[in-house]
């Protein structure tokens, strides 16, 4: 029995020493930062802003790899099932993954347990925009208009279950209004129809909306985050306009497969915070209409947990108060 205990103790010691050596030697090859969307989108832009500077901070190379499909779930599933050795990471769209986890048709992994939170990366405010023909100049006048015509005014989204769609569902639940949901295959087509007057409103990311404000074809009524957006400080928040407790942003986080050694996670997190403090990263994210918000692993875990809880409740409430849906576009 004593001999068995000695062998077991040596095994545990060997495992600890091996983990320490792995963390100490890491990285010895390029680290892949998987973006679960095609190139050119907000997630891809956030990843590329951080990648070079994160590589400098950890003393290695970070390469961005796009694995798009299924609303971000193909890439996320790939990373969730990758070896937890610090060489395969996910730049995830937190809201989208949390929403998908709450849907009846769940992805092939558990978002709450499949990843180690390394750091948040960016937070991108959204805004309520209406077609210029909609007679509303602020959030409260839009709410009054919708209440006067239940299920008559339409809102477009980037597709069912997207962050834009669920932000709009949360708006309806919070304000006790009812709109007609028109799902599209992406933000671009939805904004095109908003500009053309085929739909009345969207809740979209600021970078997607700002280029069109000068045309006079759309009007921004309010920003969805608790604080005003750095990119548009003159636009009042929903909360400032009386929609209490409404706080929605499109946030991105760097995640590792569950079981990745703590020393590696900590080193990556420190690297993200060092990168986020650089003027080049801050200016790069601000050009996207976002803010750099790198965090510790503990804070990242807390934020992820809060997002999962919030969107699970929104999915539940929206299913009980489901919006009428127009034909998919």
N, C-alpha and C positions, 0 to 999 in steps of 0.2 A: 504493500500500500504506500509506504514511504517512498519507494522507488518511483511509483506512478505519479505521486505528487511532485517529485523532483523533475520528472520528464515534462509534466504539464507546466510547471513554473518556467522551465527552460523554453518551452514552446511559446508561452506568452511573452517572455523576455525577447525571444527572437523576433516575434511579430512586431513588438514595439521598436526594436532596433532597426528592423527593416523599414518600418513606416518612417522613422526618423531619417534614415539614410535616403529614402525616396524623396522626402520633403527637402532635405538638404541639397540633393543633387538636381532637383527640379528647378527650371526646365532644362532638359538636355536636348530637346528637339522643338520644332515649332508648335505653338499652341493654336488649335483651331477654334475660332469664335464662330459658331454656326448661327446664321440668320435664317429663320424659318419662313422667309418671304423672298420674292425676287429682288434683284438689285434695283436701287433707285428709290425705294420707299423709305418711310420714316425710321423703321427698325434698322434697315441697312445703313442709312446715313448716320444714325447714332453709333452703330458698331464701328464704322470706318473712322469716325472722329476719335474714338477712344483707342482703336487697335494699336496704332503706331506708338502712342504715348504710354499705353499699358505695357507694351513690349519693352520699351526703354526702362520702365520702372521695375520690372521683374528680371531684367537682364536676359531677355530672350526675344523671340520673334512671335508676334501674334498675327495670324492670317485670317481674313474673313472668308467664310465659305457659305454660299447661299444654297439652302435646301428648302425651296418653297413648296406649297401645296396644302390643301385641306385647311385653309385659314390659319396656317402656321403650325398645324399639328404634326405634319410629317417630320419637319426638322426637330420639333420638340420631342417627339417620340424617339427619334434617332439618338438625341443626346441623353435622354432619360435612360436608355438602355446601353449607353457606351460605357467603357471601362472607367471607373472612378479614379483616374490617375492624374487629373489636372490638365490633360492634353486635349480634351473635347469639352467645350463650354457652349452655353446657349445665351444669345442676346434675345431675351424673350419679351414679348408684348404682354405685360402683366395682366391687364384687364381682359384681353382676349382669351388668354389661357385660363384665367379664373372663371370667366363666363362659360367657356366650353366644359370646364370641370363640373359645372352646375347643371348642364343640359342633360336631358334623358339619354341622348346618344353620346356617351362619354368617350374621350380618347382612350387609347390603349395603355394609359399609365395614370397614376394618381398624382395630380399636380401638387397636392399638399405634402406628399411624402417622397416624390421622385427626385427632388432636387435639393441641393444645398444653396442657400442664398449667399452670394458673394457680395454684391453691392447693387444698389439702384444705379442707374446711368443717367437717364434724362426724364423729365416730366414735361409733357406738352399739353397746354391748355386747349380746351375746345370752346366753341362759341355757338350760340343760336343765331342762325342766319335765315332771313326770309327774303322771298322775291320782292322786288321793289313795289309791286302792285298790291302787296298785303298791307292793309291800313293799320300798321302797328309800328311804333317807334321805340318801344322798350319792352321788357319782359312782361310787365303787368298788363300793358295794353294788349299784348299778344294772348295772354291767358284769358282776358275778358272776351277777346274775339273768338277764341276757340270754344269757350263755354257757351257763347251765343249760337254756335253752330256745331254741336257735338258730332264728331266723326265725319265732318264735311271738309275740313282743311286737311291737307296731306303733308306728311313728312317723308323724306327719302332717307335711306340708309345705305351703307356699303354692303349690306346683305344681312340676312337673318343671323342673330347671335353675335354680330360684330360689336365692338365698343360703341360705335355710333348708334346702332340700333338700341342697345341696352341703356345708353345715356338718355335716349329719347323716351324709352319706357319708364325710366326712373323719373323723368320730368313729368310724365303723365300721372304716375302714381303720386308723386309729391304734390302736384298742383290740382289733382282730381279733375283732369281734363281727358278728352278722348280725341285722338287724331287718326287719320287713315294712314297706315303704314305702306309705303311703296318701297320694297327692297330692290336694290340694284346689284350688279356684279362688280362692286368696287365703288370707291368714292368719286372717281372721275365722272362716270355717267350720271351719278346723282347730282353733282354740282352742275353739269351741263344742262340737265333738265330744270334745275332751280333757276339758272340764268335765263332759260327760255320760257319760264313761267308754267311748265308742265306740273310742277309740284310747288307747294307753298313754303316749305321750311326744311331745314336740316340742322342737326347738331354735328359739327365737324371740327377737325383740328384747324387751328389758326393758319398754319402754312398752306393748307389746301384752300382756305377762303380768302386770305389777304390779297392775292394777286387779282381778285375779281372785284374787290370793293370799289376801286377807282372807276370801274365801268358804269357805276350807278345802277346796275341791274339787280344787286342784292344789298341788303342792309343788315348789319350786325347789331343784335339787340342786347347781348350780354355774354359774359365769359363764365365758364362753368366751374372754375376753380375758386377756392376760398379767398385767394389773393388775386389781385389784378395781374394780368399777363405782362411780362417784361416787354414783349414785342408790341403791345397795344395798351399802354397804361391808362389811356383815357376811357377805355371801355369798362363800365361798371360790371361787377360780378352779379350772378343770380342772387346770392345772399344779400348783397347791398340793395337789391331790388325786391326784397321781401320773400324770396324763395328760401326758406330756412333749411339749413343742414344739407343743402345741395353742394356737393364738392366732387367733381369728376375731372380726371386728367387721363391722358393717354401716357402711361408710364412704362419705361423699359428697364429691365434689370439683367444683370449678368448672373447666370446660374451655372452650377456644376452638378453632375450626377450625384445622387445620394451616396454617401460613403467615401467621398473624396477626402483625403487626409486634412485635418483641421489646419495644419501648418501651411499647406498649399492654399487653402481657402483664405486664410488670414493674409498670406503674402499677396494674393490676387486683390483682395479687398483694399489693402494698403496701397497697392499700385493704382487702383481705380480712384482712390481719394487723392493721391498725388497728381494723377492725370487731370481730374476734375478741377483742381486748383490752378491749372495752367491757363493763361489768357487765351492761348490758341483753342483750347477745348471750350472754354466759356463763350468765346466769340463764335466758334463754329456751331455750338448748340443754339445760341441766340439767333443766328441766321436761319435756323430751322423753325424758329418760333418756340423754342424749348429752353429749359434750364438744366444745367448740369447739377445732379443731386446725389453724388456718390455717398454711400453709407457703410457702416460696419456690418458684418454678418448678422449680428444680433438685431440691429435695426431693420435690416433687409428681411429677416425672418418675420419680424413683427408686422411690417408693411404688407408682405405677401399674405400673411394670415388674415389681416384686416380686409384686404381686397377679396380674398376667397369668401369670407363671411358676407361682405357687402353684396357681392354680385350673386351669391346663392339666394339671398333674400330678394333681390330685385327680380331674378328669374322666377322665383316662386310667386311674387306679387303680380308680375306681369302676366304669368300664365292664368292667374285668377281673374285678371282684368284685361285680358288679351285684346289688343287693338285689332280692328278690322284691317285686312290686308288686301291691297290691290295686286294686280298681276305683277309677277316678277319681271324686272327689266335688266 
